[in-house]
């Protein structure tokens, strides 16, 4: 496979990056482990808020897709901190998870130059370039990526959206195990674990990128049937 732009990850950032590349006219591939989880919202299906409401508006001003789809899938809209000053106010929408995911998939598949490929990114394909200022220094130029199955996808531009999958782990009390995300089944409400992306994390570590872990802090839930 070959493309102008390859975007790794089908979350918020990956969907926006793939849509933006396709709108610019680039031949684009969106690489995701599962096409049916593109646009899957987190356990708290909200868009915006105190920390991200302004980002959604900026993306919307650049003709992004997240705000447009939120308008279609929104079930509750609120301006947080209305009684306080403008600097700390934040627009937030609660959205229907199924409608949002369906609309996001519909938008992405409407671009004729955007292909969705199901695979797990394992490694970056790099070639060394000699630094013009010093012959002792070398820089790396990306030429694509390799999937977990060994397939190569060639591209001069690779966009990596890190999300929760890079060497991801799930913590439940004192227990912990490797996983990218716990995803739900729309039909019966059951959940299953998606595998983490270990190979790409090792690649970034090898290239001296700083790696850290962010805690999402999902609160405990009570079953309404219990």
C-alpha positions as CSV (number, residue, x, y, z in Angstrom):
1,X,0.0,0.0,0.0
2,X,1.1,3.6,-0.6
3,X,-0.4,7.0,0.2
4,X,0.5,10.6,0.6
5,X,-0.6,10.7,4.3
6,X,-1.1,7.8,6.7
7,X,-2.9,8.6,10.0
8,X,-2.5,6.0,12.8
9,X,-5.5,5.9,15.1
10,X,-9.3,6.3,14.7
11,X,-10.0,8.5,17.8
12,X,-10.9,12.2,17.9
13,X,-7.4,13.3,16.7
14,X,-7.1,10.6,14.1
15,X,-10.5,11.3,12.6
16,X,-9.7,15.0,12.4
17,X,-6.2,14.5,10.9
18,X,-7.5,12.1,8.3
19,X,-10.4,14.3,7.3
20,X,-8.1,17.4,7.1
21,X,-5.6,15.5,4.9
22,X,-8.4,14.3,2.6
23,X,-10.0,17.7,2.4
24,X,-6.6,19.1,1.2
25,X,-6.6,16.6,-1.7
26,X,-4.0,14.2,-0.3
27,X,-4.4,10.5,-0.9
28,X,-5.0,9.4,2.7
29,X,-5.1,6.2,4.7
30,X,-6.6,6.0,8.2
31,X,-5.0,3.0,10.0
32,X,-7.0,1.6,12.9
33,X,-7.1,-1.8,14.6
34,X,-10.9,-2.0,14.1
35,X,-13.0,0.0,11.7
36,X,-16.1,-0.5,13.8
37,X,-14.5,1.5,16.7
38,X,-13.8,4.6,14.6
39,X,-15.3,7.6,16.5
40,X,-15.9,5.5,19.7
41,X,-16.4,7.9,22.6
42,X,-14.9,7.4,26.0
43,X,-16.8,6.2,29.0
44,X,-18.0,9.8,29.5
45,X,-19.6,10.6,26.2
46,X,-19.0,14.4,26.3
47,X,-17.4,16.8,23.8
48,X,-15.8,20.0,25.0
49,X,-15.9,21.2,28.6
50,X,-13.6,23.4,30.7
51,X,-10.3,22.1,29.3
52,X,-11.4,21.3,25.7
53,X,-14.4,23.4,24.7
54,X,-12.1,26.1,23.2
55,X,-10.2,23.4,21.3
56,X,-13.4,22.1,19.7
57,X,-14.3,25.7,18.6
58,X,-10.9,26.2,17.1
59,X,-11.2,22.9,15.2
60,X,-14.7,24.0,14.1
61,X,-13.3,27.3,12.8
62,X,-10.8,25.3,10.7
63,X,-13.7,23.3,9.1
64,X,-13.1,20.2,11.3
65,X,-15.7,17.5,11.8
66,X,-16.1,17.0,15.5
67,X,-18.3,19.9,16.2
68,X,-20.6,19.3,13.2
69,X,-21.1,15.7,14.3
70,X,-21.7,16.8,17.8
71,X,-24.5,19.0,16.5
72,X,-26.1,15.9,15.0
73,X,-25.6,13.6,17.9
74,X,-25.9,16.0,20.9
75,X,-28.6,15.3,23.5
76,X,-27.6,18.0,26.1
77,X,-25.7,21.3,25.6
78,X,-24.5,23.5,28.4
79,X,-22.1,26.4,29.1
80,X,-20.1,25.5,32.2
81,X,-19.2,28.2,34.8
82,X,-21.6,30.7,33.4
83,X,-21.6,32.6,36.7
84,X,-17.9,33.1,36.5
85,X,-15.7,35.1,34.1
86,X,-15.3,34.3,30.3
87,X,-11.8,32.9,30.8
88,X,-13.1,29.9,32.8
89,X,-16.4,29.2,30.8
90,X,-16.5,26.1,28.7
91,X,-19.1,24.8,26.2
92,X,-19.9,21.1,26.7
93,X,-22.2,18.7,24.9
94,X,-23.3,15.2,26.0
95,X,-23.8,13.1,22.9
96,X,-25.4,9.8,21.9
97,X,-22.5,7.4,21.5
98,X,-24.1,5.3,18.7
99,X,-25.2,8.3,16.6
100,X,-21.8,10.0,17.0
101,X,-19.9,6.9,15.8
102,X,-22.3,6.3,12.9
103,X,-22.1,9.9,11.7
104,X,-18.3,10.0,12.1
105,X,-17.9,6.8,10.0
106,X,-20.3,8.3,7.4
107,X,-18.3,11.5,7.1
108,X,-14.9,9.8,6.7
109,X,-16.2,7.3,4.1
110,X,-17.6,10.2,2.1
111,X,-14.1,11.3,1.1
112,X,-13.2,9.5,-2.2
113,X,-9.5,9.9,-1.4
114,X,-9.6,8.5,2.1
115,X,-9.2,4.8,2.7
116,X,-9.7,3.0,6.0
117,X,-7.3,0.1,6.6
118,X,-7.7,-2.3,9.5
119,X,-4.3,-3.1,11.0
120,X,-2.1,-2.5,14.0
121,X,0.9,-0.2,13.5
122,X,4.0,-2.0,14.7
123,X,7.0,0.1,13.6
124,X,8.0,3.1,11.5
125,X,10.0,2.7,8.3
126,X,12.9,5.2,8.5
127,X,15.9,6.1,6.3
128,X,18.9,8.0,7.6
129,X,19.8,11.4,6.2
130,X,23.2,12.8,6.7
131,X,23.2,16.2,8.4
132,X,24.5,18.9,6.0
133,X,26.1,20.9,8.8
134,X,28.0,18.0,10.4
135,X,28.8,14.7,8.7
136,X,28.9,13.0,12.1
137,X,25.2,13.7,12.8
138,X,22.4,11.8,11.2
139,X,18.6,12.5,11.1
140,X,15.8,10.1,10.2
141,X,13.3,10.6,7.5
142,X,10.1,8.6,7.6
143,X,9.1,6.6,4.6
144,X,6.1,4.7,6.0
145,X,5.2,2.1,8.6
146,X,5.1,-1.6,9.1
147,X,2.0,-3.3,10.5
148,X,1.9,-6.1,13.0
149,X,1.3,-8.6,10.2
150,X,4.5,-7.4,8.5
151,X,2.8,-5.4,5.7
152,X,4.5,-2.2,4.7
153,X,2.5,1.0,4.0
154,X,4.7,3.6,2.3
155,X,4.2,7.3,2.8
156,X,6.3,10.5,3.2
157,X,3.9,11.7,6.0
158,X,2.8,9.6,9.0
159,X,0.6,11.1,11.6
160,X,0.6,9.2,14.9
161,X,-2.2,9.9,17.3
162,X,-1.1,8.4,20.6
163,X,-4.4,8.0,22.5
164,X,-4.5,5.3,25.1
165,X,-3.1,2.4,23.1
166,X,0.7,3.0,23.3
167,X,1.8,0.3,25.8
168,X,-1.6,0.8,27.4
169,X,-2.6,-0.7,30.6
170,X,-5.9,-1.0,32.5
171,X,-5.9,-0.7,36.3
172,X,-8.8,-2.1,38.3
173,X,-8.1,-1.7,42.0
174,X,-4.8,-3.5,42.7
175,X,-5.0,-5.5,39.5
176,X,-3.5,-4.4,36.2
177,X,-3.1,-5.9,32.7
178,X,-2.1,-4.7,29.2
179,X,-4.9,-3.3,27.0
180,X,-5.6,-0.4,24.7
181,X,-9.2,0.1,25.7
182,X,-12.2,-1.7,27.0
183,X,-14.8,-1.4,24.2
184,X,-18.5,-2.2,24.5
185,X,-20.6,-4.3,22.2
186,X,-23.6,-2.3,20.9
187,X,-25.9,-5.3,20.6
188,X,-25.8,-6.8,24.1
189,X,-23.8,-4.2,26.1
190,X,-20.9,-6.6,26.8
191,X,-17.3,-5.4,26.8
192,X,-14.1,-6.7,25.4
193,X,-10.5,-5.7,25.6
194,X,-8.6,-4.2,22.6
195,X,-4.8,-5.0,22.5
196,X,-2.3,-2.3,23.3
197,X,0.2,-1.1,20.7
198,X,3.6,-2.2,22.2
199,X,5.7,-2.2,19.1
200,X,5.1,1.5,18.2
201,X,5.9,2.5,21.8
202,X,9.2,0.7,21.6
203,X,9.9,2.5,18.3
204,X,9.3,5.9,19.9
205,X,11.5,4.9,22.8
206,X,14.3,3.8,20.5
207,X,14.0,7.2,18.8
208,X,14.5,9.0,22.1
209,X,11.0,10.4,22.4
210,X,9.9,10.9,26.0
211,X,7.1,8.5,27.0
212,X,4.7,8.9,29.9
213,X,1.4,7.6,31.0
214,X,-1.8,9.6,31.5
215,X,-4.5,8.4,34.0
216,X,-8.0,8.6,32.6
217,X,-9.6,7.9,36.0
218,X,-12.8,6.2,35.0
219,X,-15.1,6.3,38.0
220,X,-16.9,3.1,39.2
221,X,-20.3,2.4,37.7
222,X,-23.4,0.7,39.2
223,X,-25.5,-1.5,37.0
224,X,-29.1,-0.1,36.9
225,X,-30.3,-3.7,36.8
226,X,-28.7,-4.7,40.1
